[in-house]
Amino acid sequence: MADVTPTNAPEMPLQRRAPVHAPLSQFVVGEGDLIVGGQPLRQLVARVGQTPFFAYDRQLLAARVKTLRNTLPPNIKLHYAMKANPMPAVVGVMAGLVDGIDVASAGELKVALDMGANAAEISFAGPGKRDIELRQAVAAGVLVNVESARELPALARAAAELGLPARVAVRVNPDFELKGSGMKMGGGPKQFGVDAEQVPDLLADIGRLGLAFEGFHLFAGSQNLKAESICEAQQKSYELALRLSRHAPSPVKFLNLGGGFGIPYFPGETALDLTPIAANLAELAGRASVDFPQAHLVIELGRYFVGEAGIYVTRVVDRKVSRGQVFLVTDGGLNHHLSASGNFGQVIRKNYPVTVIRAGDSAAAHAGTELASVVGPLCTPLDLLADKMALPVAAEGDWVVIFQSGAYGASASPAGFLSQPLFAEVLV
């Protein structure tokens, strides 16, 4: 078996080209078929009964958590940010592997609780929590990451009416950002969290209202492949939390240093080096044993846990040549996988890793590789899943596979656009 190494370079035959992105060693090809969760793709397609679909490999989910457990200090708690992939089966697997779940709505909270997550280890973040959601959080006994002073009276009312404590942490908008992040979520004016300079007054209000203060949540950015930037943000987050803790109404029990761990998608990107991050966290954990003796340090990850464990599979319904350019028209597009189309935050569109797996017995008739664009069925030129990539020559009925599709795929896409058929999701 050989590693799957789809690439953007057109000049050499596919099987001899050097990959220009990080090797996709998590999936292998055997006898012309892709192996997912121990099953050949053609068998999986038959099992699912339709295309398009997303498939997530449970063994890869477990392997990623194990790698982090073996690399990071043992006293660092791992939380899964389920917004990356809220499929209930995935959340159920992750709830049994990690220490806690981070949710961003009452809908996600329901899924997490239904899937067996420990309510004491669930945290609830989001800049627009409704009063009813805050009440649900208090009733469930989860930790609320407060992002506005507006939330405090609603939490106090819910606690009084229900006779339950309102557990709170303050999500801080820091006065710095995570350098090199694909998406910056801290520093400068942001809708997320409470500006660091406003936190002391908020902490006083928390004490005055009798809410159960537990700690701080700092999240400066996401999708970062530079270990030194992540380490710097963790150090700055720790120092900021230490300064703010002097204004806290009670000792810090919970310190979420965020995440930001990225995965490679595009040419030239390489996997994140965890070694310096582990050393940095070990140093911070040692300091925390003195500065925050009652606190747990938490790393919150979403994409890093699930992104590389998923694929998106769509079928070629038409092969068109327009003025010399090959278009593979598929039965799924940006309505299912907005991020692969480049319309989920890319400034300059780049191709995800993509390959073609041939269906049926026509391999000899369309052997070799060609430069082709993969487009979906929608009436917009934005419906582009791969632009002028070197791919195995495809015919109608073949499958296009998009890798790195385990995060921000299905749930982050406009599935209702143009009323096309829905996708399926499976955990294998």
Secondary structure, DSSP 8 states (H G I E B T S, - for coil): -EEE---S--SS-GGG---SS--EEEEEEETTEEEETTEEHHHHHHHH-SSSEEEE-HHHHHHHHHHHHHHS-TTEEEEEEGGG---HHHHHHHHTTSSEEEESSHHHHHHHHHTT--GGGEEE--TT--HHHHHHHHHHT-EEEE-STTHHHHHHHHHHHHT---EEEEEEE-SS--TT-SEE-SSSS-SSSEEGGGHHHHHHHHHHHT-EEEEEEE--EE-B--HHHHHHHHHHHHHHHHHHHTT-SS---EEE----B----STT------HHHHHHHHHHHHHHHHH-TT-EEEEEESHHHHGGGEEEEEEEEEEEEETTEEEEEES--TTT-TTTTTTTT-SS-----EEEE--TT-GGGG-SEEEEEEE-SSSSTT-EEEEEEEEE---TT-EEEESS-SSSSSTTS-TTGGG----EEEE-
